[in-house]
Amino acid sequence: MDFNMKKLASDAGVFFTRAVQFTEEKLGQAEKTELDAHFENLLARADGTKNWTEKILRQTEVLLQPNPSLSGLPGARVEEFLYEKLDRKVPSRVTNGELLAQYMIEAANDFGPGTPYGKTLIKVGETERRLGGAERDFIHSASINFLSPLRNFLEGDWRTISKERRILENRRLDLDACKARLKKAKAAEAKAAAEHELRMAQTEFDRQAEVTRLLLEGISSTHVNHLRCLHEFAEAQATYYAQCYQYMLDLQKQLGRLPGTFVGNVESTSPPPTTASPTAMAAATGPAVPTIPVVPTVVGAPNSAPTVEGLNPGDVKPPASGTRKARVLYDYQAADSGELSLLADEMITVYSLPGMDPDWLIGERGNQKGKVPVTYLELLS
């Protein structure tokens, strides 16, 4: 009991001495041992790494799960945190896309799965389910390969650095307090005692400064690790968006085959031309196919509708209404006399004809006329 009381009294005395030294430094009444410039730079870089890691972590969580309550699971992030702490696998949960798919399919069964609306609801619902599954895979990959390393740094390495920095600050206060006592000492014995305390404090400070310096220099390894994780995050996101894009292309093709479905740019049911399709050419040359408005076309028109297959576009007269202006997105070289060559950024007039392949339009430029691929155009209102 006596030993504990003595230790308590000693600790209280040390705390009081540090508080006095700290206060006098703030008031400008005591000198402060300054760290060298390199050490200060290491501290600044460590603080910046911690602050930006926190911001990136929080915003990535928002990106991956903007509002957990939308899926009927409020506090989902708290649940994930608890599962991580318990070292247990987070249970798979329904994504917003999968929930939307469920509602669409249930609605289709209610309205009639054989009706045009019901069939379309089912097709779109099935695609939304696939999108939801891709989203879950992306979130899982990002959580393991990106979020977890960031959290591990903040909860592991950074806590260790913060602890050692606090110890270093205490050692510095002790050192400066010893320096102040040495200056105030008058008697020889007091000076000898103060010098001994100063040497001990200096040794403790130097040892702790070296430990802290090594930890701070380890931030470079942290940056390298986070760089690798960032590459994996970007790769997972690229894979996710590529899957979503392919799923939506497949959906457009499926909707184009449903009779009575009003669509814009869909896959043609007529035999393909002998040359490569403009969609394939655009994909092969590199530019991404933009989302553009198209002249409305009713898929599944009556069989009696005239066809433009083999028709000379020069003999075609534009309809009384329905012509639109379009801006050319990419250069296009006509494959035959029935097509119109295009130059990027030029303006042309376009229109569609009944029974015409929806991947193509009739384009006019002055006295020139010919078929043009929709994917090379931006239709203007």
Secondary structure, 3 states (H helix, E strand, C coil): CHHHHHHHHHHHHHHHHHHHHHHHHHCCCCCCCCCCHHHHHHHHHHHHHHHHHHHHHHHHHHHHCCCHHHHCCCCHHHHHHHHHHCCCCCCCCCCHHHHHHHHHHHHHHHHCCCCHHHHHHHHHHHHHHHHHHHHHHHHHHHHHHHHHHHHHHHHHHHHHHHHHHHHHHHHHHHHHHHHHHHHHCCCHHHHHHHHHHHHHHHHHHHHHHHHHHHHHHCHHHHHHHHHHHHHHHHHHHHHHHHHHHHHHHHHHHHHHHCCCCEECCCCCCCCCCCCCCHHHHHHHHCCCCCCCCCCCEECCCCCCCCCCCCCCHHHCCCCCCCCEEEEECCCECCCCCCECCECCCCEEEEECCCCCCCCEEEEEECCEEEEEEHHHEEECC
